[in-house]
Amino acid sequence: MTPPLKVLISFFLALSAVLLLAFLVHYYALNSEFGDLDLILPAYSINFLLAAVIFIGLYLARKKLKNALGFLFMGGSLLKFAVFFILFYPGYREDGEIQRTEFAAFFVPYVLALIVETYFASKMLNQGTDL
């Protein structure tokens, strides 16, 4: 297996494992305590998809734009917040307030995906363009 493919597979396996485990714990906690599961699956799915797209973009740009990867990474975080405000925020504000469970439904997978992205992006930057 070539090193580039290995890096991408490692990223996807780590992201999948972290988000799946968190989803199962989160789903169980909400299901047993609150019963409010409306947006949890879309939140995890969208965070997974956005993290994957952002990391693939960083990976593809690692040679040509190596000095701008940090800015591209921050732009990816901005994209995630934009998606939150476009897709999730209106539904959360329908009743006039955002409950903690609603806040956690988006931001738990957001933070976990961000940690995985940061770890692998840092590895990529530290190894230079040899990947």
Steps between C-alpha positions, in 0.01 A plus 500: 500500500644837403563750781242753373228239494604380845465851645152545355386157614637563851317832514169349387529205739579729794224748413248220449591324824495817712172632360328160504594437861396851600174466306411177678572650843324825412199318353467276804528797739240704313269206442500391862491844659333744263356319202587794269683347205380715210828640373764276653548270198515788250743685728740207519463425129561858391797540733649178364446612141641849559804367688567255217467764228718747690773244569501377141525862386793562734663181386466588132632853564793389720765546230380802305367701795712372789548851643124562499381169650436658841276762343321234296446301818349803675286563193370145537394578856326812375320285243379268776361793699327633189337161447389499864338843470334417169376146570470457876462838669153581361362169627657549840355851531143401409392484864684822587797342677779257438501218752820334617406177323453689173832679544678173577339323203707709260802604703599161644560353152646833387762501775584132461539530122712812554731311736549218249551750215750700704697190595530376142558846353777556755656167404478597136662840561776353715587241236509761228412418144649151504160340557 
